[in-house]
Amino acid sequence: MRRMLKGAEYDIVVSFFDNGDGNCIAKTIVDEGETAVNTFRLTVAANNPITQQPFDKNEDLLMAYALGCQGHLWSDYWEDPTPEEGE
């Protein structure tokens, strides 16, 4: 799915963390064979912030939220820290 954010169109991908929180990433749109760049990121709790209904790890519900929420909620992309070896 695609969405306009901050003046450009991006591919949106969604996933869930083990605890049920949602993770949404806006990637640059590229031609085949090129590598997309993760540009913006949105994380949300396990419940939809607007309706307070649980996402229940339903990617369609999370995608609907990601496509319809206000653009200022998206942050510049960041990588999650990797766990230290042995943790």
N, CA, C and O atoms as a CHARMM CRD file, in Angstrom:
* protein
*
  348
    1    1 MET  N      0.85000  -1.17600   0.00000 PROA 1      0.00000
    2    1 MET  CA     0.00000   0.00000   0.00000 PROA 1      0.00000
    3    1 MET  C      0.89800   1.24200   0.00000 PROA 1      0.00000
    4    1 MET  O      2.02800   1.21300   0.48800 PROA 1      0.00000
    5    2 ARG  N      0.38200   2.29800  -0.54300 PROA 2      0.00000
    6    2 ARG  CA     1.15700   3.54200  -0.62400 PROA 2      0.00000
    7    2 ARG  C      0.43300   4.67100   0.08300 PROA 2      0.00000
    8    2 ARG  O     -0.78800   4.67300   0.23600 PROA 2      0.00000
    9    3 ARG  N      1.24300   5.63200   0.50800 PROA 3      0.00000
   10    3 ARG  CA     0.69300   6.78500   1.21200 PROA 3      0.00000
   11    3 ARG  C      1.60700   7.99100   0.98000 PROA 3      0.00000
   12    3 ARG  O      2.82600   7.85600   0.87400 PROA 3      0.00000
   13    4 MET  N      0.98500   9.17400   0.90600 PROA 4      0.00000
   14    4 MET  CA     1.74600  10.42000   0.84900 PROA 4      0.00000
   15    4 MET  C      2.13900  10.80900   2.26800 PROA 4      0.00000
   16    4 MET  O      1.30500  10.82200   3.17300 PROA 4      0.00000
   17    5 LEU  N      3.39900  11.12000   2.44700 PROA 5      0.00000
   18    5 LEU  CA     3.92000  11.60400   3.72500 PROA 5      0.00000
   19    5 LEU  C      4.92500  12.70800   3.45200 PROA 5      0.00000
   20    5 LEU  O      5.88200  12.51600   2.70200 PROA 5      0.00000
   21    6 LYS  N      4.71000  13.84200   4.05200 PROA 6      0.00000
   22    6 LYS  CA     5.66000  14.94600   4.00000 PROA 6      0.00000
   23    6 LYS  C      6.10200  15.26000   2.57600 PROA 6      0.00000
   24    6 LYS  O      7.28100  15.49500   2.31200 PROA 6      0.00000
   25    7 GLY  N      5.12200  15.26000   1.65200 PROA 7      0.00000
   26    7 GLY  CA     5.37800  15.70800   0.29000 PROA 7      0.00000
   27    7 GLY  C      5.81300  14.65100  -0.70100 PROA 7      0.00000
   28    7 GLY  O      6.08500  14.98700  -1.85300 PROA 7      0.00000
   29    8 ALA  N      5.89100  13.38600  -0.30900 PROA 8      0.00000
   30    8 ALA  CA     6.29200  12.33000  -1.23300 PROA 8      0.00000
   31    8 ALA  C      5.47300  11.07200  -0.95600 PROA 8      0.00000
   32    8 ALA  O      4.90300  10.90900   0.12200 PROA 8      0.00000
   33    9 GLU  N      5.42700  10.19200  -1.95000 PROA 9      0.00000
   34    9 GLU  CA     4.69100   8.94700  -1.79200 PROA 9      0.00000
   35    9 GLU  C      5.64300   7.83300  -1.38400 PROA 9      0.00000
   36    9 GLU  O      6.76300   7.74600  -1.88700 PROA 9      0.00000
   37   10 TYR  N      5.18900   6.98000  -0.46500 PROA 10     0.00000
   38   10 TYR  CA     6.00600   5.89000   0.07300 PROA 10     0.00000
   39   10 TYR  C      5.21700   4.59300   0.08300 PROA 10     0.00000
   40   10 TYR  O      3.98900   4.59700   0.17100 PROA 10     0.00000
   41   11 ASP  N      5.94200   3.47800  -0.01000 PROA 11     0.00000
   42   11 ASP  CA     5.36300   2.16200   0.25100 PROA 11     0.00000
   43   11 ASP  C      5.30700   1.99100   1.75600 PROA 11     0.00000
   44   11 ASP  O      6.27900   2.27500   2.45600 PROA 11     0.00000
   45   12 ILE  N      4.16600   1.52500   2.25600 PROA 12     0.00000
   46   12 ILE  CA     3.98800   1.31500   3.69200 PROA 12     0.00000
   47   12 ILE  C      3.97300  -0.18400   3.96500 PROA 12     0.00000
   48   12 ILE  O      3.25600  -0.93900   3.30900 PROA 12     0.00000
   49   13 VAL  N      4.77500  -0.60400   4.94200 PROA 13     0.00000
   50   13 VAL  CA     4.76600  -1.99300   5.39600 PROA 13     0.00000
   51   13 VAL  C      4.49800  -1.99300   6.89200 PROA 13     0.00000
   52   13 VAL  O      4.95300  -1.10800   7.61700 PROA 13     0.00000
   53   14 VAL  N      3.75800  -2.98900   7.34400 PROA 14     0.00000
   54   14 VAL  CA     3.40800  -3.06400   8.76000 PROA 14     0.00000
   55   14 VAL  C      3.76600  -4.43600   9.31100 PROA 14     0.00000
   56   14 VAL  O      3.82000  -5.42200   8.57700 PROA 14     0.00000
   57   15 SER  N      4.00800  -4.48000  10.61100 PROA 15     0.00000
   58   15 SER  CA     4.29100  -5.73300  11.31000 PROA 15     0.00000
   59   15 SER  C      3.99700  -5.50800  12.78200 PROA 15     0.00000
   60   15 SER  O      3.69000  -4.39600  13.21100 PROA 15     0.00000
   61   16 PHE  N      4.09900  -6.58400  13.54200 PROA 16     0.00000
   62   16 PHE  CA     3.86700  -6.50100  14.97700 PROA 16     0.00000
   63   16 PHE  C      5.06100  -7.03600  15.74000 PROA 16     0.00000
   64   16 PHE  O      5.72600  -7.97800  15.30900 PROA 16     0.00000
   65   17 PHE  N      5.32200  -6.41300  16.88800 PROA 17     0.00000
   66   17 PHE  CA     6.30600  -6.93500  17.81700 PROA 17     0.00000
   67   17 PHE  C      5.66100  -8.08700  18.59100 PROA 17     0.00000
   68   17 PHE  O      4.44000  -8.24900  18.56700 PROA 17     0.00000
   69   18 ASP  N      6.47500  -8.87700  19.27100 PROA 18     0.00000
   70   18 ASP  CA     5.95200 -10.01300  20.04300 PROA 18     0.00000
   71   18 ASP  C      4.90500  -9.58200  21.07100 PROA 18     0.00000
   72   18 ASP  O      3.97500 -10.33600  21.35900 PROA 18     0.00000
   73   19 ASN  N      5.04800  -8.36700  21.63000 PROA 19     0.00000
   74   19 ASN  CA     4.12000  -7.90500  22.66600 PROA 19     0.00000
   75   19 ASN  C      2.81300  -7.34400  22.10100 PROA 19     0.00000
   76   19 ASN  O      1.95400  -6.90400  22.86500 PROA 19     0.00000
   77   20 GLY  N      2.65100  -7.35200  20.77400 PROA 20     0.00000
   78   20 GLY  CA     1.42100  -6.87800  20.15200 PROA 20     0.00000
   79   20 GLY  C      1.46400  -5.44000  19.67200 PROA 20     0.00000
   80   20 GLY  O      0.54900  -5.00600  18.97200 PROA 20     0.00000
   81   21 ASP  N      2.50400  -4.68400  20.02700 PROA 21     0.00000
   82   21 ASP  CA     2.62600  -3.31400  19.52700 PROA 21     0.00000
   83   21 ASP  C      2.85500  -3.34500  18.01700 PROA 21     0.00000
   84   21 ASP  O      3.45300  -4.27800  17.48200 PROA 21     0.00000
   85   22 GLY  N      2.36200  -2.30000  17.34200 PROA 22     0.00000
   86   22 GLY  CA     2.47200  -2.22700  15.89600 PROA 22     0.00000
   87   22 GLY  C      3.67800  -1.42600  15.44100 PROA 22     0.00000
   88   22 GLY  O      4.10000  -0.48200  16.10900 PROA 22     0.00000
   89   23 ASN  N      4.22400  -1.81100  14.30200 PROA 23     0.00000
   90   23 ASN  CA     5.38400  -1.16600  13.71100 PROA 23     0.00000
   91   23 ASN  C      5.05700  -0.89100  12.24900 PROA 23     0.00000
   92   23 ASN  O      4.73200  -1.81500  11.50400 PROA 23     0.00000
   93   24 CYS  N      5.14000   0.37100  11.83000 PROA 24     0.00000
   94   24 CYS  CA     4.83700   0.76200  10.45900 PROA 24     0.00000
   95   24 CYS  C      6.06100   1.47800   9.89500 PROA 24     0.00000
   96   24 CYS  O      6.64800   2.33500  10.55500 PROA 24     0.00000
   97   25 ILE  N      6.43800   1.12100   8.67500 PROA 25     0.00000
   98   25 ILE  CA     7.61100   1.72600   8.04300 PROA 25     0.00000
   99   25 ILE  C      7.22300   2.25500   6.67000 PROA 25     0.00000
  100   25 ILE  O      6.55900   1.56800   5.89400 PROA 25     0.00000
  101   26 ALA  N      7.64000   3.47600   6.38000 PROA 26     0.00000
  102   26 ALA  CA     7.46200   4.08700   5.06200 PROA 26     0.00000
  103   26 ALA  C      8.78500   3.95800   4.32000 PROA 26     0.00000
  104   26 ALA  O      9.81300   4.47200   4.76000 PROA 26     0.00000
  105   27 LYS  N      8.74200   3.26300   3.18300 PROA 27     0.00000
  106   27 LYS  CA     9.95000   3.02700   2.38100 PROA 27     0.00000
  107   27 LYS  C      9.84900   3.79200   1.06900 PROA 27     0.00000
  108   27 LYS  O      8.75700   3.99300   0.53700 PROA 27     0.00000
  109   28 THR  N     10.98900   4.21200   0.55600 PROA 28     0.00000
  110   28 THR  CA    11.00300   4.87200  -0.73700 PROA 28     0.00000
  111   28 THR  C     10.52000   3.90000  -1.80800 PROA 28     0.00000
  112   28 THR  O     10.70700   2.68900  -1.69900 PROA 28     0.00000
  113   29 ILE  N      9.90200   4.45100  -2.83600 PROA 29     0.00000
  114   29 ILE  CA     9.43900   3.65100  -3.96200 PROA 29     0.00000
  115   29 ILE  C     10.57500   3.61100  -4.97900 PROA 29     0.00000
  116   29 ILE  O     11.05700   4.65000  -5.43000 PROA 29     0.00000
  117   30 VAL  N     10.99300   2.40300  -5.33200 PROA 30     0.00000
  118   30 VAL  CA    12.13900   2.24400  -6.23100 PROA 30     0.00000
  119   30 VAL  C     11.79100   1.31000  -7.37600 PROA 30     0.00000
  120   30 VAL  O     10.81200   0.56700  -7.31400 PROA 30     0.00000
  121   31 ASP  N     12.60200   1.35800  -8.41800 PROA 31     0.00000
  122   31 ASP  CA    12.44700   0.44900  -9.54400 PROA 31     0.00000
  123   31 ASP  C     12.97600  -0.92700  -9.15800 PROA 31     0.00000
  124   31 ASP  O     13.75100  -1.07000  -8.21300 PROA 31     0.00000
  125   32 GLU  N     12.54600  -1.92700  -9.90300 PROA 32     0.00000
  126   32 GLU  CA    12.98800  -3.28600  -9.64500 PROA 32     0.00000
  127   32 GLU  C     14.51200  -3.36300  -9.68600 PROA 32     0.00000
  128   32 GLU  O     15.15000  -2.78700 -10.56700 PROA 32     0.00000
  129   33 GLY  N     15.08000  -4.07300  -8.73200 PROA 33     0.00000
  130   33 GLY  CA    16.53300  -4.21800  -8.65300 PROA 33     0.00000
  131   33 GLY  C     17.19900  -3.16800  -7.78200 PROA 33     0.00000
  132   33 GLY  O     18.37300  -3.31000  -7.43900 PROA 33     0.00000
  133   34 GLU  N     16.47600  -2.11700  -7.41900 PROA 34     0.00000
  134   34 GLU  CA    17.02200  -1.09500  -6.53100 PROA 34     0.00000
  135   34 GLU  C     16.58500  -1.39400  -5.10100 PROA 34     0.00000
  136   34 GLU  O     15.63100  -2.13900  -4.87500 PROA 34     0.00000
  137   35 THR  N     17.28300  -0.81300  -4.15200 PROA 35     0.00000
  138   35 THR  CA    16.99200  -1.04200  -2.74000 PROA 35     0.00000
  139   35 THR  C     16.20000   0.12400  -2.17300 PROA 35     0.00000
  140   35 THR  O     16.62100   1.27700  -2.26600 PROA 35     0.00000
  141   36 ALA  N     15.04300  -0.18800  -1.58100 PROA 36     0.00000
  142   36 ALA  CA    14.22300   0.84100  -0.93600 PROA 36     0.00000
  143   36 ALA  C     14.91100   1.31500   0.33900 PROA 36     0.00000
  144   36 ALA  O     15.62600   0.55900   0.99700 PROA 36     0.00000
  145   37 VAL  N     14.68100   2.57400   0.67100 PROA 37     0.00000
  146   37 VAL  CA    15.25300   3.16000   1.88500 PROA 37     0.00000
  147   37 VAL  C     14.12700   3.37300   2.89200 PROA 37     0.00000
  148   37 VAL  O     13.11200   3.99500   2.58000 PROA 37     0.00000
  149   38 ASN  N     14.31700   2.85000   4.10300 PROA 38     0.00000
  150   38 ASN  CA    13.37200   3.10900   5.18200 PROA 38     0.00000
  151   38 ASN  C     13.50100   4.58200   5.55600 PROA 38     0.00000
  152   38 ASN  O     14.57700   5.02900   5.95400 PROA 38     0.00000
  153   39 THR  N     12.40800   5.34300   5.43200 PROA 39     0.00000
  154   39 THR  CA    12.47200   6.78900   5.59900 PROA 39     0.00000
  155   39 THR  C     11.74800   7.28200   6.84500 PROA 39     0.00000
  156   39 THR  O     12.26700   8.13400   7.56700 PROA 39     0.00000
  157   40 PHE  N     10.55700   6.75700   7.10200 PROA 40     0.00000
  158   40 PHE  CA     9.77900   7.15700   8.27400 PROA 40     0.00000
  159   40 PHE  C      9.30000   5.91900   9.01300 PROA 40     0.00000
  160   40 PHE  O      9.20700   4.82800   8.45000 PROA 40     0.00000
  161   41 ARG  N      8.99400   6.12000  10.30300 PROA 41     0.00000
  162   41 ARG  CA     8.54100   5.00100  11.13000 PROA 41     0.00000
  163   41 ARG  C      7.47100   5.48100  12.10100 PROA 41     0.00000
  164   41 ARG  O      7.51700   6.60100  12.61000 PROA 41     0.00000
  165   42 LEU  N      6.50800   4.59500  12.33900 PROA 42     0.00000
  166   42 LEU  CA     5.42400   4.86000  13.27200 PROA 42     0.00000
  167   42 LEU  C      5.24400   3.60900  14.12000 PROA 42     0.00000
  168   42 LEU  O      5.05200   2.51700  13.58500 PROA 42     0.00000
  169   43 THR  N      5.30500   3.75900  15.42100 PROA 43     0.00000
  170   43 THR  CA     5.00900   2.63400  16.30800 PROA 43     0.00000
  171   43 THR  C      3.77800   2.98700  17.12100 PROA 43     0.00000
  172   43 THR  O      3.59400   4.13200  17.53300 PROA 43     0.00000
  173   44 VAL  N      2.93900   1.98600  17.34500 PROA 44     0.00000
  174   44 VAL  CA     1.70600   2.19100  18.10800 PROA 44     0.00000
  175   44 VAL  C      1.54400   1.04400  19.09600 PROA 44     0.00000
  176   44 VAL  O      2.08400  -0.04600  18.90700 PROA 44     0.00000
  177   45 ALA  N      0.79400   1.31400  20.14300 PROA 45     0.00000
  178   45 ALA  CA     0.50400   0.28800  21.14100 PROA 45     0.00000
  179   45 ALA  C     -0.38600  -0.79000  20.52800 PROA 45     0.00000
  180   45 ALA  O     -0.80600  -0.67500  19.37700 PROA 45     0.00000
  181   46 ALA  N     -0.66400  -1.81300  21.28100 PROA 46     0.00000
  182   46 ALA  CA    -1.45000  -2.95000  20.79800 PROA 46     0.00000
  183   46 ALA  C     -2.89700  -2.57100  20.48900 PROA 46     0.00000
  184   46 ALA  O     -3.59600  -3.31900  19.80500 PROA 46     0.00000
  185   47 ASN  N     -3.35500  -1.41800  20.98300 PROA 47     0.00000
  186   47 ASN  CA    -4.70800  -0.94000  20.70600 PROA 47     0.00000
  187   47 ASN  C     -4.65700   0.24000  19.75000 PROA 47     0.00000
  188   47 ASN  O     -3.73000   1.04800  19.80300 PROA 47     0.00000
  189   48 ASN  N     -5.64400   0.33900  18.88200 PROA 48     0.00000
  190   48 ASN  CA    -5.75500   1.46900  17.97800 PROA 48     0.00000
  191   48 ASN  C     -5.89400   2.74100  18.82000 PROA 48     0.00000
  192   48 ASN  O     -6.80200   2.82600  19.64600 PROA 48     0.00000
  193   49 PRO  N     -5.01900   3.72400  18.63000 PROA 49     0.00000
  194   49 PRO  CA    -5.06900   4.94500  19.44500 PROA 49     0.00000
  195   49 PRO  C     -6.36700   5.73900  19.30800 PROA 49     0.00000
  196   49 PRO  O     -6.72800   6.49000  20.21500 PROA 49     0.00000
  197   50 ILE  N     -7.06400   5.58500  18.20200 PROA 50     0.00000
  198   50 ILE  CA    -8.30000   6.34100  17.99000 PROA 50     0.00000
  199   50 ILE  C     -9.50200   5.61400  18.57800 PROA 50     0.00000
  200   50 ILE  O    -10.30700   6.21600  19.28900 PROA 50     0.00000
  201   51 THR  N     -9.62800   4.32500  18.28600 PROA 51     0.00000
  202   51 THR  CA   -10.81400   3.57300  18.70700 PROA 51     0.00000
  203   51 THR  C    -10.61800   2.83900  20.03200 PROA 51     0.00000
  204   51 THR  O    -11.59200   2.44300  20.67200 PROA 51     0.00000
  205   52 GLN  N     -9.37900   2.65800  20.44000 PROA 52     0.00000
  206   52 GLN  CA    -9.01100   1.86700  21.62000 PROA 52     0.00000
  207   52 GLN  C     -9.33700   0.38700  21.46700 PROA 52     0.00000
  208   52 GLN  O     -9.25700  -0.36500  22.43800 PROA 52     0.00000
  209   53 GLN  N     -9.70200  -0.04100  20.26200 PROA 53     0.00000
  210   53 GLN  CA    -9.93800  -1.45500  19.99600 PROA 53     0.00000
  211   53 GLN  C     -8.59300  -2.13400  19.73800 PROA 53     0.00000
  212   53 GLN  O     -7.72300  -1.54000  19.10000 PROA 53     0.00000
  213   54 PRO  N     -8.40200  -3.36300  20.22000 PROA 54     0.00000
  214   54 PRO  CA    -7.12500  -4.04500  19.99600 PROA 54     0.00000
  215   54 PRO  C     -6.92000  -4.36700  18.51900 PROA 54     0.00000
  216   54 PRO  O     -7.86300  -4.70200  17.80200 PROA 54     0.00000
  217   55 PHE  N     -5.66900  -4.26000  18.08000 PROA 55     0.00000
  218   55 PHE  CA    -5.32700  -4.67700  16.72300 PROA 55     0.00000
  219   55 PHE  C     -5.32000  -6.20100  16.61800 PROA 55     0.00000
  220   55 PHE  O     -5.55400  -6.74600  15.53900 PROA 55     0.00000
  221   56 ASP  N     -5.05700  -6.88700  17.71700 PROA 56     0.00000
  222   56 ASP  CA    -4.99300  -8.36100  17.74300 PROA 56     0.00000
  223   56 ASP  C     -4.06300  -8.90900  16.66900 PROA 56     0.00000
  224   56 ASP  O     -4.32800  -9.95000  16.06900 PROA 56     0.00000
  225   57 LYS  N     -2.96500  -8.18600  16.43900 PROA 57     0.00000
  226   57 LYS  CA    -1.96300  -8.57000  15.43700 PROA 57     0.00000
  227   57 LYS  C     -2.56600  -8.74700  14.04300 PROA 57     0.00000
  228   57 LYS  O     -2.08100  -9.55300  13.24900 PROA 57     0.00000
  229   58 ASN  N     -3.62400  -7.99000  13.75200 PROA 58     0.00000
  230   58 ASN  CA    -4.26900  -8.01400  12.44300 PROA 58     0.00000
  231   58 ASN  C     -3.60600  -6.93800  11.57800 PROA 58     0.00000
  232   58 ASN  O     -3.81100  -5.74400  11.79400 PROA 58     0.00000
  233   59 GLU  N     -2.81100  -7.37600  10.59900 PROA 59     0.00000
  234   59 GLU  CA    -2.06200  -6.42600   9.77500 PROA 59     0.00000
  235   59 GLU  C     -2.97000  -5.53200   8.93300 PROA 59     0.00000
  236   59 GLU  O     -2.60000  -4.40000   8.62500 PROA 59     0.00000
  237   60 ASP  N     -4.14500  -6.01700   8.55800 PROA 60     0.00000
  238   60 ASP  CA    -5.07500  -5.18200   7.78900 PROA 60     0.00000
  239   60 ASP  C     -5.56300  -4.00000   8.62800 PROA 60     0.00000
  240   60 ASP  O     -5.66000  -2.87900   8.12900 PROA 60     0.00000
  241   61 LEU  N     -5.87100  -4.25600   9.90500 PROA 61     0.00000
  242   61 LEU  CA    -6.30000  -3.16600  10.79200 PROA 61     0.00000
  243   61 LEU  C     -5.17400  -2.16500  11.02400 PROA 61     0.00000
  244   61 LEU  O     -5.39800  -0.95500  11.03200 PROA 61     0.00000
  245   62 LEU  N     -3.96500  -2.67900  11.21000 PROA 62     0.00000
  246   62 LEU  CA    -2.82000  -1.78600  11.41900 PROA 62     0.00000
  247   62 LEU  C     -2.54400  -0.97300  10.15500 PROA 62     0.00000
  248   62 LEU  O     -2.24400   0.21800  10.23700 PROA 62     0.00000
  249   63 MET  N     -2.64300  -1.60800   8.99400 PROA 63     0.00000
  250   63 MET  CA    -2.41500  -0.88700   7.73400 PROA 63     0.00000
  251   63 MET  C     -3.45600   0.21600   7.56600 PROA 63     0.00000
  252   63 MET  O     -3.12000   1.32000   7.13800 PROA 63     0.00000
  253   64 ALA  N     -4.70700  -0.06700   7.89300 PROA 64     0.00000
  254   64 ALA  CA    -5.75200   0.95600   7.78500 PROA 64     0.00000
  255   64 ALA  C     -5.41900   2.14700   8.67500 PROA 64     0.00000
  256   64 ALA  O     -5.61100   3.29300   8.27000 PROA 64     0.00000
  257   65 TYR  N     -4.92000   1.88700   9.88300 PROA 65     0.00000
  258   65 TYR  CA    -4.52600   2.97900  10.76900 PROA 65     0.00000
  259   65 TYR  C     -3.34000   3.74300  10.16700 PROA 65     0.00000
  260   65 TYR  O     -3.34600   4.97400  10.14200 PROA 65     0.00000
  261   66 ALA  N     -2.32900   3.02300   9.68700 PROA 66     0.00000
  262   66 ALA  CA    -1.12300   3.65900   9.13600 PROA 66     0.00000
  263   66 ALA  C     -1.44800   4.53100   7.92900 PROA 66     0.00000
  264   66 ALA  O     -0.82800   5.57600   7.73300 PROA 66     0.00000
  265   67 LEU  N     -2.41000   4.11100   7.12600 PROA 67     0.00000
  266   67 LEU  CA    -2.76500   4.87700   5.93600 PROA 67     0.00000
  267   67 LEU  C     -3.63100   6.08300   6.25900 PROA 67     0.00000
  268   67 LEU  O     -3.66600   7.03800   5.48300 PROA 67     0.00000
  269   68 GLY  N     -4.33300   6.06100   7.39300 PROA 68     0.00000
  270   68 GLY  CA    -5.27300   7.12800   7.69300 PROA 68     0.00000
  271   68 GLY  C     -4.87900   8.07900   8.79900 PROA 68     0.00000
  272   68 GLY  O     -5.51300   9.12000   8.97000 PROA 68     0.00000
  273   69 CYS  N     -3.83700   7.74400   9.56200 PROA 69     0.00000
  274   69 CYS  CA    -3.47000   8.62200  10.68400 PROA 69     0.00000
  275   69 CYS  C     -2.81500   9.91000  10.18500 PROA 69     0.00000
  276   69 CYS  O     -2.41100  10.00700   9.02700 PROA 69     0.00000
  277   70 GLN  N     -2.72000  10.87600  11.06300 PROA 70     0.00000
  278   70 GLN  CA    -2.12800  12.16300  10.70300 PROA 70     0.00000
  279   70 GLN  C     -0.63700  12.00400  10.41400 PROA 70     0.00000
  280   70 GLN  O      0.07600  11.28900  11.11800 PROA 70     0.00000
  281   71 GLY  N     -0.18900  12.68300   9.37200 PROA 71     0.00000
  282   71 GLY  CA     1.19300  12.55900   8.92800 PROA 71     0.00000
  283   71 GLY  C      2.22800  12.98100   9.95300 PROA 71     0.00000
  284   71 GLY  O      3.34400  12.46200   9.95400 PROA 71     0.00000
  285   72 HSD  N      1.87400  13.92300  10.83500 PROA 72     0.00000
  286   72 HSD  CA     2.86900  14.38800  11.80500 PROA 72     0.00000
  287   72 HSD  C      3.19000  13.32800  12.86000 PROA 72     0.00000
  288   72 HSD  O      4.13300  13.50100  13.63200 PROA 72     0.00000
  289   73 LEU  N      2.42800  12.24200  12.90800 PROA 73     0.00000
  290   73 LEU  CA     2.71000  11.17600  13.87500 PROA 73     0.00000
  291   73 LEU  C      3.90200  10.31700  13.45500 PROA 73     0.00000
  292   73 LEU  O      4.47500   9.60300  14.27800 PROA 73     0.00000
  293   74 TRP  N      4.27100  10.38400  12.18900 PROA 74     0.00000
  294   74 TRP  CA     5.40000   9.60800  11.68400 PROA 74     0.00000
  295   74 TRP  C      6.70800  10.30600  12.05300 PROA 74     0.00000
  296   74 TRP  O      6.80700  11.53000  11.96900 PROA 74     0.00000
  297   75 SER  N      7.69500   9.53700  12.45500 PROA 75     0.00000
  298   75 SER  CA     9.01800  10.05200  12.81000 PROA 75     0.00000
  299   75 SER  C     10.03500   9.61800  11.76100 PROA 75     0.00000
  300   75 SER  O      9.79100   8.68800  10.99200 PROA 75     0.00000
  301   76 ASP  N     11.17200  10.29700  11.73900 PROA 76     0.00000
  302   76 ASP  CA    12.26900   9.82300  10.89700 PROA 76     0.00000
  303   76 ASP  C     12.59500   8.39900  11.31300 PROA 76     0.00000
  304   76 ASP  O     12.50000   8.05500  12.49100 PROA 76     0.00000
  305   77 TYR  N     12.97800   7.57200  10.35200 PROA 77     0.00000
  306   77 TYR  CA    13.23400   6.16400  10.62600 PROA 77     0.00000
  307   77 TYR  C     14.40700   5.99900  11.58600 PROA 77     0.00000
  308   77 TYR  O     15.38100   6.75100  11.53700 PROA 77     0.00000
  309   78 TRP  N     14.29400   5.01500  12.44600 PROA 78     0.00000
  310   78 TRP  CA    15.39800   4.63400  13.33300 PROA 78     0.00000
  311   78 TRP  C     15.43100   3.11400  13.40600 PROA 78     0.00000
  312   78 TRP  O     14.40500   2.44600  13.27900 PROA 78     0.00000
  313   79 GLU  N     16.62600   2.58700  13.61100 PROA 79     0.00000
  314   79 GLU  CA    16.80400   1.14800  13.80100 PROA 79     0.00000
  315   79 GLU  C     16.64000   0.82300  15.26000 PROA 79     0.00000
  316   79 GLU  O     17.08400   1.58300  16.12000 PROA 79     0.00000
  317   80 ASP  N     16.00400  -0.30600  15.56000 PROA 80     0.00000
  318   80 ASP  CA    15.96200  -0.77300  16.93800 PROA 80     0.00000
  319   80 ASP  C     17.34900  -1.24900  17.33100 PROA 80     0.00000
  320   80 ASP  O     18.06400  -1.81900  16.50700 PROA 80     0.00000
  321   81 PRO  N     17.73800  -1.02100  18.58200 PROA 81     0.00000
  322   81 PRO  CA    19.04600  -1.52300  19.01100 PROA 81     0.00000
  323   81 PRO  C     19.04700  -3.05000  18.97300 PROA 81     0.00000
  324   81 PRO  O     18.04400  -3.69200  19.28700 PROA 81     0.00000
  325   82 THR  N     20.16100  -3.60800  18.59200 PROA 82     0.00000
  326   82 THR  CA    20.27100  -5.06200  18.57600 PROA 82     0.00000
  327   82 THR  C     20.69700  -5.52400  19.97000 PROA 82     0.00000
  328   82 THR  O     21.52300  -4.87600  20.61200 PROA 82     0.00000
  329   83 PRO  N     20.14100  -6.63300  20.43700 PROA 83     0.00000
  330   83 PRO  CA    20.53200  -7.12400  21.75700 PROA 83     0.00000
  331   83 PRO  C     22.00000  -7.51700  21.77800 PROA 83     0.00000
  332   83 PRO  O     22.53100  -8.05800  20.80800 PROA 83     0.00000
  333   84 GLU  N     22.63400  -7.23700  22.88700 PROA 84     0.00000
  334   84 GLU  CA    24.04000  -7.61600  23.03500 PROA 84     0.00000
  335   84 GLU  C     24.12800  -9.14000  23.07300 PROA 84     0.00000
  336   84 GLU  O     23.21000  -9.81100  23.54600 PROA 84     0.00000
  337   85 GLU  N     25.23100  -9.67600  22.57500 PROA 85     0.00000
  338   85 GLU  CA    25.41800 -11.12000  22.57800 PROA 85     0.00000
  339   85 GLU  C     25.39200 -11.64100  24.01400 PROA 85     0.00000
  340   85 GLU  O     26.01100 -11.06700  24.91000 PROA 85     0.00000
  341   86 GLY  N     24.66900 -12.73000  24.21300 PROA 86     0.00000
  342   86 GLY  CA    24.58700 -13.30800  25.55800 PROA 86     0.00000
  343   86 GLY  C     23.40500 -12.81400  26.36000 PROA 86     0.00000
  344   86 GLY  O     23.19000 -13.29000  27.47500 PROA 86     0.00000
  345   87 GLU  N     22.62000 -11.87100  25.83400 PROA 87     0.00000
  346   87 GLU  CA    21.44700 -11.37400  26.56800 PROA 87     0.00000
  347   87 GLU  C     20.23000 -12.20600  26.25300 PROA 87     0.00000
  348   87 GLU  O     19.14800 -11.94000  26.77600 PROA 87     0.00000
